[in-house]
């Protein structure tokens, strides 16, 4: 396990470890390849929400359907 990151010049402050998704995925890929297997393709990300359309619909609903 790695040591926590320290701020130079201040031995009392330790920065929390950051989770690196790229490194984690790369390690899973390397382990799967070493075992002779392959990884499942990643799930498709959800489609982004049109925030302006959602806001306009919310305002319209709050006004009782009046435009």
C-alpha positions, 0 to 999 in steps of 0.5 A: 500500500502506498503512503499518503501524500504529504504537503512539502514542508508540513509533515503534519498534513497528509492529503487523502489518496485519490482514486484514479479510475484510469489506473484502476481500469488499466490494472483490471485490463492487465490482470485480465490479459495476464489471466488469458481473458478479456474485460467486458466493454464498459456500459454506455453512459446515460444520455445527458439531460437537456437542462433548459428543456427540463427548466422550461417544463418545470416553469410551465408546470408551476404556472399551471400549463400557461405559456 
